[in-house]
Amino acid sequence: MPQASTTTPAVERAHARPTARSPLLSWLAVASVTAGLFAIVTVEILPIGLLPEIGHSFRVTDGTAGLTMTMPGFLAALSAPLVTTATARVDRRFMLCAFMALLVVANFLAAVAPAYWLVLVSRVLVGVTIGGFWSIGAGLAGRLVPAESVGRATAVIFSAVPLGSVLGVPAGTFVGDVAGWRTAFVALGVLSVGVWVVMLVVIPPLPPEEALRGSVLRGALRGVGTRWALLVTVLVVLAHFGAYTYVTPFLRQVTDVGPGLVTVFLLVYGAAGIAGNFLGGAAVVRRPRAAFAVAAGLIAVATLLLPVLGTRPVGAVVLLVVWGIAYGAVPVCSQAWFAAAVPRSPEAASVLFTASFQATLSLGALTGGVLVDGASPSAVMVLAGLTAVLAVAAVGLRGRTG
């Protein structure tokens, strides 16, 4: 796969415009976008640590409670291309703040919902937020900081993904265990309000530079590189979220650990994810296909061995570390593949990455939910492992076909 270009025409135009803001304000703007993505990532995957409590509250099964993971992904996949193209001529600062305000509403709606269907409505709002905010925010570094700082700013923005796992989800799970799952959503609602206020203050006006048209997306989808990026991303993300959505029921039922230890285990997994993010970011520059193949292979090893070695806490922790390192590298590998496939349209690459990632996330959660209700959490792990093996094979096949 060719290396992702860092000097595309759109980026060059952004860099050509000198910034009149102080370095402090520029980096505060980057930090506010990162905080927004951190809140979004945490809200999206928080139900992973709270599925049993949410299900018990509304008297639904773990699989049905897994719809709280399925709904945001499907809506994010739809909203990424639709919202981004429909609002292509609207100031990007206004759109980012609007999406963050929508996240505030979603959190507080989930916290007070008297019926499960209202929780799902709140998750629809989360999905729209994810698709729109990610598609716009992921590529903003070049407009917020000088050219020489774009690489660092991009790394800071994308650090929100592993930080959401290592800090946000374990913290939210802990709050949910201590004070109830609704309190966890209240806390995230308060956090979202704070981020919204900061974004209003520190992000400068960002008028659209070039409208993203549907024809550009359709043209990108016709590329061979884009189709391979879609295939591998779908398989890896399907494997991961098909299993990880139900890791809490697995740890409770198979490993036989209590809620407190589940929080610790998720924290360990998240810390490993941060390491994987940086390792993957370094490896993808030199060997992009190999990095993706190794990540998929480690996910396969971890999930296939969990039903065997994860019956004891030590084995489960070791395999969660392997899993966390592997998945931490997946987003950066996937994004790099899409960027290389669509080098002249960074926003199109970002939209395709977001849409494919989120659609498969929700499909994985849905498939895993059906299997966990019909069979067992261990069966979910085995199916995920086999799917990850297919991803490794797909990367290898792409290498042979050029």
TITOR-576199 format. One record per residue (C-alpha): y negated, z negated, x negated. Coordinates in steps of 0.02 Angstrom, whole numbers, plus 50000, padded with zeros to 5 digits. Example, Ala and Ser with C-alpha at 12.3 -4.5 7.8 and 13.67 -1.06 7.14 Angstrom:
# residues 2
502254961049385
500534964349316
//
This chain:
# residues 402
500005000050000
498295004249929
497144990049885
495874984650015
494164991649976
492764979249950
491394992249949
491555001250115
490005010250182
489694996750313
489784983050182
488684992850064
487364994550200
487434975950234
487274972150049
485834984250028
484774973650143
484054959350040
484144942150116
482504932750141
483354916250178
483644901950058
485394900249984
485584883650075
485254891250246
486404905850206
487854894550162
487494883350310
487694898750419
489364902550335
489894884450360
489434885150545
490504900850571
491924892150478
491714876650588
491754887650742
493374895850686
494094878850640
493754872550817
494494888350892
496074887750785
496304869250824
496074871751011
497254886651012
498734878150928
498414860050980
499714860951121
501064862950989
500914844350951
500664839251133
501924849851230
503044835451286
501544825151346
500744839851439
502404844451518
502754826651573
501004824751646
501274839551763
503164837951778
503524854851698
504794859551564
504384861851380
504574880551404
503344880751549
502144869751450
502274882851313
501234894251425
499744884751355
500124894151194
500564910651279
499004912751385
497684912151246
498634924651141
498774937751277
496954935951328
496384936351146
497344952451118
496454960351267
494734953351232
494704957751047
494474976551075
493694975851249
492374962551218
491954968651043
491634986551100
490774981551264
489544970251171
489364981351018
487474982951045
487154964351075
486504952850938
488044945350852
487224928250839
487024927851028
488844932751053
489504919650932
488514906051021
489084912451192
490904911651140
490694894151072
489904888651236
491414896051326
492554885551215
491594869951267
491924873951450
493764877351415
494024860651327
493214850051460
494104859651599
495794855951518
495314837651497
494954835051683
496184847551760
497114839351907
498404853351915
499324863451783
498624880051843
496874874051797
497494870151622
498084888151613
496374894051673
495594884351530
496794892851411
496234909851477
494464905251426
495114899951255
495934916951237
494334926451275
493434915651148
494744918751014
494724937651033
492834939351034
492354926150904
493684931250778
493314949850790
491454946850759
491474931650645
492844936950526
491784950750449
490074942350445
490074936150265
489204951850203
487744948750322
487524930250286
487534929050096
487024940249949
488264953449889
488854943149740
489374928949855
490294938849989
492024935649916
491774916849912
491004916650085
492454926450157
493694914250079
492724899650155
492724907650328
494594911050325
494984893550261
494734888450443
496504894350483
497474882450369
496194868650394
496504869650581
498344866450545
498154853150412
496724843250492
496404848850670
498144849050746
498814832950666
497194823950709
497244830450888
499074825750903
498694808250840
497274806250965
498424812651102
499794800351055
498584785651050
497414789451195
498244803451294
498234822351277
496684823951387
495694813551263
496154825751126
495354839851225
493804829151259
493634826251072
493754844951039
492474848151176
491254836451089
491604844950922
491284861951001
489614856251069
489094850450896
489614866950817
488684876650952
487074867150916
487224869750728
487544888350752
485984890050858
484964882150718
485654889950559
486314907350602
484944920550589
484734934850713
486094947650682
485684963750772
487164975850777
487134988450635
488415000850699
489235000750870
491135000250866
491795014050978
493485015151060
493785031850975
493735023250806
495095011150861
496165025050931
495975034950771
496475019850667
498045017350772
498605034950731
498685030950545
500395027950468
499775012950369
499095004850526
500745006950618
501704998950477
500444984650472
500714982350659
502614982450643
502704969750503
501374958550580
502244958650748
503934953850674
503274939850562
502114932250692
503464933750826
504664924250714
503404910950668
502654906650837
504294908950929
504914894050828
503364884250779
502744882450958
504294871850990
504404862650825
503904846250910
505364846851035
506494851250887
505894836350784
506034824750934
507744830650994
508664836850839
507864827350694
507654812350810
505954806250750
504614797650852
502864803950895
502074795450744
503214804250620
502974820850709
501114819350671
501504815850488
502694830550480
501384842250553
500124835750426
501324839550283
501624856950356
499744860050367
499454854450187
500794866550131
499924879950234
498304877750136
499254880149974
500094895450046
498424902650099
497734902249922
499384907849843
499494922249965
497684927049936
497994928149749
499664937349764
499114950149893
497824957449773
499164961449645
500734964449748
500294965949934
501994971549998
502944959249890
501824944949949
502144949250132
504024951150102
504144934350013
503174925650152
504314933050285
505854928850183
505364910650163
505044909150350
506784916150379
507554903650257
506634888750332
507004892550515
508814897450487
509164881550389
508244869450503
509694867650628
510834863750479
509754853250362
508394847950483
509484835250571
508834822450446
507004818750413
507064822950227
507844839950257
506604843650396
505104839150288
505694849950142
505974864950255
504284862350342
503454862850171
504314879450133
503844885950305
502034880250287
501824888750118
502574904650187
501554905650346
499954900750255
500064917450166
500414927850322
498634929950394
497874935350228
499324947450195
499174954950368
497294956650360
497384964750188
498634977550253
497524982050402
495974982850290
496844994750172
497445005450318
495675006650393
494555005650238
492995013750316
492885002750470
493034984150430
492654978750608
494004990250676
495234982850552
494714965450606
494944969650791
496664977250762
497184962250657
496584949950790
497324959250937
499044961950860
499124944250793
498654936050957
499734947151068
501254943350962
500824924850953
500904923751142
502484934351152
503324923051025
502834907351120
503454915151283
505114920851209
505384904051126
504994895151289
506324904951383
507594901251247
507174882751229
507394880251416
508974890751427
509814885151265
509064873051137
507694871051006
508984875050872
509354891950954
507494895850945
507494892650758
508984904150729
508224918450829
506584916350734
507494917150568
508394933250614
506744940950669
505944936350503
507394944850414
506954960750508
505164959050444
505784958350265
506814973950296
505294982850371
504244979150217
505624985750106
505805001550210
503925004650200
504045003150012
505365016750005
504425028650122
502795026950023
//
